[in-house]
Amino acid sequence: MALLDLAQGARAHHLWYLLAWQDIRRLYRRSVLGPFWLTVSMGALVGVLGTLYGMLFEVDSADYVPFLALGFIVWTLISGVIGDGCNAFINAEGIIKQVGLPLSVHVYRLLWHHLIILAHNAAVFAVVAAVFAVWPGWTGLLALPGLVLLCLNGLWAGLLLGILSARFRDVPPIVTSVVRICFFVTPIIWMPELMPGRPLVLHVNPFFHLVEVVRAPLLGQAPGLASWIAVLIVTAAGWLATFALFRRYRRRIAYWV
């Protein structure tokens, strides 16, 4: 039944597609720029921090700003899916209790919501790439399987955290704190080259590898084999644990929310 729920949720793409767009529209209702405020905000953030930290770290802007822009864009997707994943079922309480939809629909919905945000933020990197003459070539195509793996991890993370948060309401603030810490220990605003010796904390950080399999190809660099292996291991382990939990507690979620 758990596997059937995931399959039926995927087939209901027309539903979670519309629900995600409704979320975006509701968020920016009566706004002049609408969801393009996402692009403006990301552009301002990259511009200011790129200038400031570029001077602090004494690195070439042509290398640092594209690195920073892609790091922020990918991290926004990751942290957004994790943060909203905690409330995937809690926020859908009314639908869950009144409509017999597959529970996975709510996780697909939040993932599509953040992919829409990713698409808007991608315009920032397009501008940065044009300004700094960044052209990844054929290597850039490796970002596609990287993004697919990122989405697969987003699905199990949203599902797992949604279940845990529905049962234990202390989970969302704990996750928020952990994600905030992970942001600073992950090479987003600082480049790995600035940390001599590449300490163990960098190599065992799954967020670094998740960001790297998308960011590196778009910068014209093939991700290291270690990053691909790490992401595949995280994907497989995450889905095994999540599916086992979803299979056992799927019927209880409606009572927990």
NORHUNOR-V122700 format. One record per run of one state. SS is the DSSP state (H for helix, E for strand, C for the rest). FROM is the first residue (numbers start at 1). TO is the last residue. If there is no record, write none. Layout:
# NORHUNOR-V122700
[[SS FROM TO] [SS FROM TO]]
This chain:
# NORHUNOR-V122700
[[C 1 1] [H 2 11] [C 12 12] [H 13 27] [C 28 35] [H 36 57] [C 58 60] [H 61 85] [C 86 92] [H 93 98] [C 99 103] [H 104 131] [C 132 136] [H 137 167] [C 168 170] [H 171 185] [C 186 191] [H 192 194] [C 195 199] [H 200 203] [C 204 205] [H 206 218] [C 219 224] [H 225 256] [C 257 257]]
